[in-house]
Amino acid sequence: MASERNLSPVALLIAATLLLTGGWLMTSFPIFIFFALSPLFALTDRASTTSTVWEKMEWVLLAQVISFLAARQFDFSYTVPSMVYGILFTLPFIGHVWVRQVLGSRVGKIIIVLLWLALEYLLLKVRPDKSVFLADALRLQPDWMRWNIHTGYLGASLWILMTNWLIYLALLSEKPFQWHWILLAVVFLAGPVAYSYFLHGQSIGHETMMNLYSGKSIMEDVTYLARGEFVVRTAAWLSTLILLFTFVKSQTTK
């Protein structure tokens, strides 16, 4: 849990906004995207003392709207879509708070990761040609993601989210600067990049994934077609089960 004394919501909002903006604008070296969501993870801790899951989430929403505007290079013709995306991707944080309130404080931030990936899968199925994904922040660094032929393009979204979660645990949680979390965060950040340079061939790109899901692909990669974006698909199923269980639990405890 984030420390109320040391980490103000405004400071967390500013940190998240600057890091998200840097991550989306510095696409040639998008290292900031691996740290940018960790302040938002910390903001969810502050909602644990509130009576409603909505309270304190305006900070997350504001950062998300700015993030998706940055993803569009601050083209303000995308203001409305950025607001819609901001609302949509604030839901994983709200969902985490709700699940934690119902199931107890042991519920971890992995819920945010699963719900975010589930929403990306939903966007992929509903609007494959017009959607923005977290993995798109790495689109100019395909050499970092040669391994995604095994996970699908949106495996990079999982990579970014998990690294942010570990950065939160290492730096922004109630007990920060524990060496095992710091070491694990470094390994999780650098490991996939190092592994990628040992692999041959090309990574799955945004356009390739879109073509596969829109039926425009001329590729003969039957294995990939059969597997699809299994990371986000699995997250969608797990998220559905968790939310259903939480709903049933909330009804039976009234």
Secondary structure, 3 states (H helix, E strand, C coil): CCCCCCCCHHHHHHHHHHHHHHHHHCCCCCCCHHHHCHHHHHHHHHHHHCCCCCCCHHHHHHHHHHHHHHHCCCCHHHHHHHHHHHHHCCHHHHHHHHHHHHHCCCCCCHHHHHHHHHHHHHHHHHCCCCCCCHHHHHCCCHHHCCCHHHHCCCHHHHHHHHHHHHHHHHHHCCCCCCHHHHHHHHHHHHHHHHHHCCCCCCCCCHHHHHHHHHCCCCCCCHHHHHHCCHHHHHHHHHHHHHHHHHHHHHHHCC
